[in-house]
Amino acid sequence: QALERFLCHEFQGALLLVSHDRALVDAACHRLLVLLDRTAFHFPGSMSDYLDLLDNHHDDDDDDDPLGTARRRRRRPGDATDALRRRRLNAPKRIRALETAIAQGETDLAHLDARMAAVASDSAALAPLYDDRLALQAKID
């Protein structure tokens, strides 16, 4: 959060940010350089804008032929947007489930930290919360 605040409100310059933290990229970046299959292209917008574009872009061929066996429309060489869209739409549901579980775990961790802060002076009450925190952090990692 401190990095996000700094990048969004104080930093004046250019930065190449590589991160798995979608919220940070979405908040701090307003232009993307998307790299895919040895091709780079510029996207003028946020990560959310880019993902929305991918989600809302549908091919008639893909809707009628989910296995992809129909004749494909011609694509320009290096049409990275279509390739990335296909990869994202075909991504295993397990990845999305893991991202949701990680986000929930991070929320639970924040609540647990608050509970620990509330009983910081009581070592008997703090010990089991500390053990729970270690277990939760290991699960997230």
FENWOJO-V935498 format. One line per field, one symbol per residue. ss: DSSP state (H for helix, E for strand, L for the rest). psi: psi as a letter, one per 40 degrees, with the letter a starting at -180 (. if undefined). A space follows every 10 residues. Layout:
ss = ???
psi = ???
This chain:
ss = LHHHHHHHHH LLLLLLLLLL LHHHHHHHLL LEEEEELLEE EEELLLHHHH HHHHHHLLLH HHHHLLLLLL LLLLLLLLLH HHHHHHHHHL LLHHHHHHHH HHHHHHHHHH HHHHHHHHLL LLHHHHHHHH HHHHHHHHHH L
psi = dddddddddd hgaihhhhie gddddddehe hihhhhffhh ihhgaidddd dddddehhhd ddddgdefei hiihiihfgd ddddddddde iidddddddd dddddddddd ddddddddfd egdddddddd dddddddddd .
